[in-house]
Amino acid sequence: MIIKEFSKYIQNFSADIPAVILLSRWMRERISKTHEDNVDRVMQKEIALLRNKRGFFLMFGRSDSGRKLLESLYEFALSYDNHKFSKWVHKLKASDFK
């Protein structure tokens, strides 16, 4: 359910932006707003967001399931980027490297 919502989110952006960057942006948006649906509720309960004075942030799982959720979202973002790269490589021809 949560990965499906994230996949909908990244489809709205340019292919030039890495999915890991979009993941951090999406998670900050979902965690900082008031919960509207079950995805927001689960994310706010399972994932903590800490910010320092400089504006840097750290996200971590509040429990084992939260850590697993973060790991799964990160792995999905990496696999999405790998998929985009493999599609790009398959479009190349040998003559493109001259």
N, C-alpha and C positions, 0 to 999 in steps of 0.2 A: 504494500500500500504506500509506504513512504518512498521507496525507490521509484515507483510508478509516478508519484507526484514530482519527484526530482527530474525524471526523464521528460515529463511534460514541460518543465521549466527550462531545461537546457535546449529544447527544440526551438525556443523563441529567440535564440542568440546566434550571432555569427560564428562560423566554424573556426575563426581565428582565435577566439578566446578559449583557453584551456578549461576543460571540464572541472578540474580541481579548483580553479579560481571561482567558477560559477557555483560550485558546491559550497564554498565558504560563504559566498554572498547570500545564497539561498538559505543556508542554515542560520546565518545572522538575522535575516529577515523573519524567518519562521519562529525563532526563539524569542526575539525581542518584541513581537507584537502580541496582542491579546489573542488567546486561542479562539479560533472560529470553527475548527473541525477536529476530527480525531488525530489527524497528522500533527497539527500544532500541539495538541494535548500530549501526545506521546513524546514528541521532540522536546517539549519544555520539561517533561517529567524525567526523561532519560539522559538529556544532554545539558551540561552546564556551560555557560559562556562567561569568561572573565575578561575584563579589559583593564589595561594599565593607563597611566596618565598620558602616555604618548599616543594612545589610540590603538595599540596592538592588542590582539585578543587571542585567547586560548580556549579551545573547546575540549571537553573531556566527558567521558561517560560517567554518570553518577552511580551506575551499577554494572554488573557483568553484561546485562542485556543492552545497556547504553553504549558500552565499549564495543560490543558486537555490531550494534547499529552503525556507529561511526566507522568501524572497519569495513562494513558492507557497503556503505555509501562511498567511501574512499575507493574501494576496489571497483565499484561500478563506474566511478568517474574515470579511473585509469583505463578500464576496459573500453569505455566510450572513446577516449582519446586514441587508444590503439586501433580501434575500429576505423576511426576517421583517417588515421595515418595509412592503414592498409588499403583503404579505398583509394587514397591519393597515389600510393605506390603502384597499384594495379592499373592506373590510368596512364602511367609513364611508359615511354617507349625507349628503346636503346638509343635512338637518335637524339633523345633529349639530353644525353650526357656528353655530347660532343662540344 
